[in-house]
């Protein structure tokens, strides 16, 4: 039968002509268009000077460690179960003697106020609102006291690089403890700075220098420069001032003699939980637990130290098997989606940390951008769990994931 046609009546068109109200706030408008962390990265790249963006986005040398870490999460196969009641999903976890509403926290990141003037305050306040931990770096650009003020009722963690000046390092630890920080992340994979070549090519310094190249790069990004030049000067958690490259700063500050005896000594000084960050072998995971660590962070520093380092996600099953069920394992490096987080939990991690994923949100829109990145990851975690037929994080197990490996050692 031939279909009849007619001219539409105005009353028939009216329900179709519903225009979305225009959002006057430019920040809210652009963040609303971001549905993935990759979307936030694109916005961040447009709005942030090249030096600051590349410091966040880049890694060491050929950036193979970072690429492999990302590929490891792409090379997984999920195994969903059907006919399960997933009308309500519990994403909360217990970690480091406390709770987190989501199975991830914000990783410690250096020089954060150069990504956006709101810096660590935005990250800490957003983490507090979301009910997840925030980690302050030794080379953060906000003091422990100011982070505590930004997140007064949430969980704050302090990441320690042991400096050559031990007294200065422990003064920072004391200030963090007095400010209510409950967990210490002792980072052990930085005897020297990795070769972060993007920073070298960009001539990136602390603080950023105005050169003909940076001026040209700043022209389409006026908001960043206005914020940078009109807000308070950068202050650091670990030093009063610096004028040089980031690599020079790290080499000048950090103590390459740090050993297991020092770790045991730090354990004696800190009454809260201690996690050792930068573990990249099964043997070292066991060794630091034997020294008295409460847990470990499997991490190759986001690919920013030793290029061609082991992929933390690949190491996870072997480390879990060696340490047993009681040890707490946090995983970072390469996490860019809620599905990545779910996969890590299924393979044996108790918790995860996100660095770049949160910084892309920060660069894209300050505090609101961090809120958006957390919300994106939350939605992806819940959706992935529901599609797997899992109603609680504690029910995730290796049967839900297969790691499809590309890199197989030769005999």
N, C-alpha and C positions, 0 to 999 in steps of 0.2 A: 504494500500500500504506500502511495506517495504521501510524504509528509507535508502537512499544510503549513503555510507561512503567513505571518501577518506583521504589520508594523507595530513595534512595541509601544505601549501606552506609557505616558509619564508615570503613572502609578506603579507600573511594572519596573521602571528604571530606578525609581527612588531608593529601593532597598540596596541596589548595587552601588549607588553613588555615596559611599560613606568614606569621606576623606579623613585620614589620621590627623589628629591635632598636631600642629608643628611645634616641636620642642625648641624653645628659645635658647636654652643652655647648650652651647656648642659641645662642652665636655660630655654631658649626658647623651647628646645626640650621637656623637661618634662612638661612645662606649656601647650604646644600644645595638650598634651594628656588629659588634664583636661577639661571635658565638663559639669561638675556640681560642686557645692560647695562641695559635698561629695568627689569628685575626688581630689579637692584641700586639703581637710582634710587628705586624705590618704597620699598625698605627704608631707604635713606639719608634720605628725606624724613620717615619716621616717627621716626627716631632722632636727628635733628640739629635743633637750634634753627633757627627760621625765618631769622634773619639770616645765619647761616653757610651754611645750605643755599642760600638765594637768592643769596648772593655767588657760589657755584659755579654754580648752575643758570642764573642770569640773564645778560643781555647789555645792550647800550646802547640807550637810548631805547625805540623801539617793538619792539626785538629782531627786526627784519626781516632783518638780515644773518645772524643765527644760523638763523632759520627757513628762509631761502633756501639756506643751506649744507646743512642737513639735507635739504631737498627735493631738492637736486641729486643727492644719493646715492640717494634713493628713486626719482628719475626716471632710472634706467638700465635697460638691457636687456642681459642676459648672452647670449653665443652659445657654447653648449657644443659640444665635439667629442666624438665617441663612439669606442668601441673603442680606447682608449688605456690603456696600463698605468699605473695610478695606485695600485698596491699600496703604494708608498712615496712620500712627498711631502717635498721639501726646501724648508723655509721660511726658510733662512738667507740673509742678504744681506751685502754689503760696503758700508760707509758710513763716511765721514769717516776713512778710513785704518784702519779696524778692521772687525770682524765683529759681527753681531747674529744670534742664533738665530732671531729672528722679524723680520718686516719693519716693526716699529713699536717706538718707544721711548716713555718717559714724558716728557711735555712739562713745561716749567717752569711751576709754579703758585705764586701768591703766598699767604702767610698760611696755609700748609697745615695747621699744627698747630691752627688754629681749626676745621678740618673734623673732625679727630680728634686726640686728644692724641699719638698715635704719629707723625703727620705725615710729614715727609720721610724719617725713618728707616725707616718702613714701606715707603714707595715705593722707596727706594734698595735696601733689602735684598731686597725682592721682585723688583726689576729684576735685581739680581745673580744671584739664584737662577734666574731665567728666561733669563739670558744676553742681556739687552737693555740699552740705555743708559738712564741716569736723568739728568734735567736739573734742576739747582738754580736757582731764580730769585733774582735780586738782592733781591727782597722775600720770599724764603723765610723760614721761621721756624726754620731749623737752619743752623749754620755749615758752611762747606765742609769743615772738619776733621771735624766729626761725621758728615757725609754720607760722607766717605771711610772713616771707621771702620765705618759701617753697611754699606758696600759696598766692602770692601777689595780684592777681586779682580775687580770688574766695571768697566764703563765709566761714568764720570761726566762729564757735560757741564755747563758753567756758562753761564747766560743773563745777559747784561750789559745793564742799562739805564744809559746814561751819565748820571751825576748832575752837578748844577751844581758840586759839589766833585769835580773831576777826580782829585785825588790819592786821595780815598776810593774812587772807582771803580776806579782802577788797583791800589790796595792789595788790593781784593777779588779782582781778576784774578790778582794775584801769589799770594795765598793759595790760590786754586783751582789754579794751576799747581803750586805746591809740594805740594799735596794729591793730585796725580796726575790732575787733570781733563785730558782730552785734546782737548776741542773747546769752542770759544767760540761761543755763539749771540748775536750782537749784534742786539738788538731795536730797530727804527727807526720803529715806527708809534705811538709814544706821546709826541708833543711836549707834549700835555696829556692829562689823564685823560678818558676817554669818560664820557658821562652815564649811569651805571649806576643807573637810577631805582629799582630794587628796594632797593638799599642806602640810597638817600635816604628812601624811604618807611618802611623799617624802622629808620631812625636808627642804622644799623650803624656801629660805631666800632672802632678798634684801641686797646686791647683791648676786648672786648664789655663794655658797661655793664649793671649790674643795674638795671632799671626795672620798674615794675609790669607792663608788657607782656612783658618778657623773663622775669620770674619766672613769670607765668601760662603762657608758652610752654614753660618749662622743666619744669613739673610732670610731664608725661607723658614727659619725656626725662631722667630723673635720672642715668643713666650718663654722658651727655656732660658734665653739670655737675660730677659727682664727679671725673671724669678731669681736667677743665679746672682745677678748684680744688685738686686734690691732687698734680698733677704740677708739674715745674719751670715757672716763669713763662716766657711766650713770649720767645724771643730771636730776633733777626733777623740775616740774613746781611749786611744793609746798614746797620743802624742799631742803636743801643743801646736806644732806647725811643721810644715815640710815644704820643700821646694825642689822637686826633682821627679824622675820617672817612678812609676809604681814598682818596677823591678828593682831599682836602686833602693827604694824604701824597704821592701821586703828583705833584701839581702843585708841592709844595714841593721834592721831590727831583730830578725829572728836568729835563734841560737841553734846552729847545726850540730851541737854536741849533745842534744837532748837524747836520753836513753831510758831504759826501763827503770833504773834506779830513780831517775827524776820523776817518772810517772808514779812510782810508789810514794815518793815524797809529796807530790801534788795531792795524791789520794789522802794523805794524812792531814793536809791543810784544809780540805774542803769537806764540810759535813753533809752536803747534799748528794744528789746522784751525780756520778761521773760516767760519761760515755766517751770512748776514744774514737775520734773521727779520722778517717783516712786509711782504714784497714783494707788491704788488697790481697791478702793471702789467708788461707785457712790456718796456717801455723801462727801468724801474728794475731789472728782473732782469738785463738786459745791462749796465747801468751799474755795478752793484756787482761783477759779475764782472770788469769791466774795471779796477776799482780794486784787485782782488787777492783777492776772496773765493774760498774753495774751493767754495762752494755756496750755495744759497739755501733759505729756508723760505717757500713760498707760504702766506700766512696773513693773515687779517683779524682776528687776535687773538681768535678764537672769537666774533666778533661783538660784542666788548666795547669797541671804540673808535669807529670811524666807522660809524654805522648806514647801511644801503643801500650798503655797500662791495661791491666785486666778490667773486664767489664763487670761492674758490681752485680748487675742482675744475673749474669752467668755464674758468678761465684756463690750466689745466695743459697742454692740447695745444699752445696757441699759444706758451707759454713754452718747452716742450720743443723745438718746431720752431726757435725763435729761438736757443736756447743750444746745440743740437746734442746728440749722444749722450754726449759726454764730461763735461758739467757734471752735478754731483750736485744733485738737486732733492728736497727734503723737503716734504711737504704736511701741513698740519693744518687744523683747523676743521670741525666737523660730524661727525667720525667716531664712530660709535656701534656698529659691528659689524665683524666680520671680513670680511663681504662688501664693506663700504665700503673697507676697506684693499685688498682684492684689486682692486677697481675702480680705485682710485687708482694702483696699481702698473701695471695694464694700460694706463692712459691716459698713462703716462710718468713717474710718480714713482719715485724710487729707494728711498724710505723714507717713513714717516709718523710723526706724533706724536699721542698721545692725552692729553687733559687731563681733561675732565669724566668720561670713561669710567672712568679710574682713580680719580678722586676719589669717584665714587659708590660704588665698592668700598671705598675707605678709610672713608667715612662709615658704610657698612653693617657693617663688621667689622674695622677696623684692618688690620694686616698680612695677616691671613687673607683679608680682603675684597679687598685688592689682588691677592693670589694668585688669588682667584676671578675677578676681572675679566680678568687676563692669560690665565687658562685658558679663559675663555669666548671671548675673541677668538682664541686659538690654535685652539680647536676649530672655530670658524666659518671661519677662514682655510683650514684643512686640508680641511674638508668642501666649501667653495666651490670650491677648486682641483680636488679630485677630481671634483666634478660638472661642472666645465668641461673635464675631461680634461687637466689640466695637472699635471705631476709636479714642476716646479721653478718658483720665483718668476721666474727669468730667462726662462722661456718665455712669461710673460704678455705680451700685446701688444694694441694698439688693436683688433685684430680680435675680441677677446673681449668688448668692451663697446661699447655705443652710448649716448651721452648724449642723453636726450630732454629738450630744453629747453622751458621754459614762458615764460621772459622773453626775448623777441626785440626788439631795438631797432627803433624806428620810423624810417622814412626822414625 
